[in-house]
Amino acid sequence: MSAEKLSISLESDLVASVRAAASEQGVSVSTWLADAAQALIRQRRLREALDTLASEEGELDPTEIDRLIAGARRTSRVVSGAEGAA
């Protein structure tokens, strides 16, 4: 996988928090931010999937939602670029 350089601007306090979190995990800021972005993408896709399921099957029971989320966490991965195109 190739990497692309990205320039972003963040509030100073947030930069300090990101640097501290990356340091605590022993990873670079780039790796920490990439992991955070992937987690948000997974959350969004899971929410979309749960919303679709609820619209097809009706309101979901909280126990069923917990079971579906646990299963998704075990098997999810973020796919982007041409591989992820539908």
C-alpha positions as CSV (number, residue, x, y, z in Angstrom):
1,M,0.0,0.0,0.0
2,S,1.4,3.4,-0.9
3,A,1.2,6.3,1.5
4,E,0.1,9.8,0.5
5,K,1.3,12.9,2.4
6,L,-1.5,15.0,3.8
7,S,-1.3,18.4,5.4
8,I,-3.9,19.2,8.1
9,S,-4.6,21.9,10.7
10,L,-5.7,21.1,14.2
11,E,-6.2,23.2,17.4
12,S,-3.0,23.3,19.5
13,D,-4.7,21.5,22.4
14,L,-5.8,18.7,20.1
15,V,-2.3,18.4,18.6
16,A,-0.9,18.0,22.1
17,S,-3.4,15.3,23.0
18,V,-2.8,13.4,19.7
19,R,1.0,13.5,20.2
20,A,0.6,12.3,23.8
21,A,-1.8,9.5,22.8
22,A,0.6,8.4,20.0
23,S,3.5,8.4,22.3
24,E,1.6,6.4,24.9
25,Q,0.9,3.7,22.3
26,G,4.4,3.8,20.9
27,V,3.3,4.8,17.4
28,S,3.9,7.7,15.1
29,V,1.3,10.5,15.0
30,S,0.6,9.5,11.4
31,T,-0.1,5.9,12.5
32,W,-2.3,7.1,15.4
33,L,-4.3,9.4,13.2
34,A,-4.7,6.7,10.5
35,D,-5.9,4.3,13.1
36,A,-8.4,6.9,14.5
37,A,-9.7,7.6,11.0
38,Q,-10.2,3.9,10.3
39,A,-12.1,3.5,13.5
40,L,-14.4,6.3,12.6
41,I,-15.0,4.9,9.1
42,R,-15.8,1.5,10.7
43,Q,-18.2,3.1,13.1
44,R,-20.0,5.0,10.3
45,R,-20.3,1.9,8.1
46,L,-21.6,-0.2,11.1
47,R,-24.2,2.5,11.9
48,E,-25.2,2.5,8.2
49,A,-25.5,-1.3,8.2
50,L,-27.5,-1.3,11.4
51,D,-29.8,1.4,10.0
52,T,-30.4,-0.6,6.8
53,L,-31.1,-3.7,8.8
54,A,-33.5,-1.9,11.1
55,S,-35.3,-0.5,8.0
56,E,-35.6,-4.0,6.5
57,E,-36.4,-6.0,9.7
58,G,-37.9,-3.4,12.0
59,E,-36.5,-1.9,15.2
60,L,-33.6,-4.0,16.6
61,D,-33.6,-5.3,20.2
62,P,-30.6,-3.8,22.2
63,T,-29.3,-7.4,22.8
64,E,-29.4,-8.0,19.0
65,I,-27.6,-4.8,18.4
66,D,-24.9,-5.7,20.9
67,R,-24.5,-9.1,19.2
68,L,-24.2,-7.6,15.7
69,I,-21.7,-5.0,16.9
70,A,-19.5,-7.7,18.6
71,G,-19.6,-9.7,15.4
72,A,-18.7,-6.7,13.3
73,R,-15.8,-5.8,15.6
74,R,-14.3,-9.3,15.2
75,T,-14.5,-9.3,11.5
76,S,-14.4,-5.7,10.2
77,R,-11.7,-4.2,8.2
78,V,-11.5,-0.9,6.3
79,V,-11.3,-1.2,2.5
80,S,-10.6,1.9,0.5
81,G,-9.6,2.8,-3.0
82,A,-10.4,0.6,-6.0
83,E,-10.6,-2.5,-3.9
84,G,-13.4,-0.9,-1.8
85,A,-15.4,0.4,-4.8
86,A,-18.8,-1.1,-5.2
